[in-house]
Amino acid sequence: MFDIGFWELIIISIIALLVMGPEKLPGLIRDVSKWARTIRRFVTETRNEIERELTFEPDKDLSARISELDDLVKHAPDRIISSEDTPPEK
């Protein structure tokens, strides 16, 4: 993601030590690593979700169910009309 080498990390660490002081540095490192983990997890989940959406292939069984529902919808008005024609039983 970022192209940071060993020497860049050393320079950043020295500057952080001078600015923050040795008392606050462990807390700062913990907070920064927590944010980095959160961002990395978000990026990974987003990438996986996009890949899953792009590789979606409809299930053949799903196609069969949809065509079966289409047939039911086409024939349902006929069944409703035919049941209305017959008088209710007493």
JOMOPE-V461528 format. One record per residue. N is the residue number from 1. SS is DSSP state (h for helix, s for strand, l for the rest). Layout:
N:SS
N:SS
This chain:
1:l
2:l
3:l
4:l
5:l
6:h
7:h
8:h
9:h
10:h
11:h
12:h
13:h
14:h
15:h
16:h
17:h
18:h
19:h
20:h
21:l
22:h
23:h
24:h
25:h
26:h
27:h
28:h
29:h
30:h
31:h
32:h
33:h
34:h
35:h
36:h
37:h
38:h
39:h
40:h
41:h
42:h
43:h
44:h
45:h
46:h
47:h
48:h
49:h
50:h
51:h
52:h
53:h
54:h
55:l
56:l
57:l
58:l
59:l
60:h
61:h
62:h
63:h
64:h
65:h
66:h
67:h
68:h
69:h
70:h
71:h
72:h
73:h
74:h
75:h
76:h
77:h
78:h
79:h
80:h
81:h
82:h
83:h
84:h
85:h
86:l
87:l
88:l
89:l
90:l
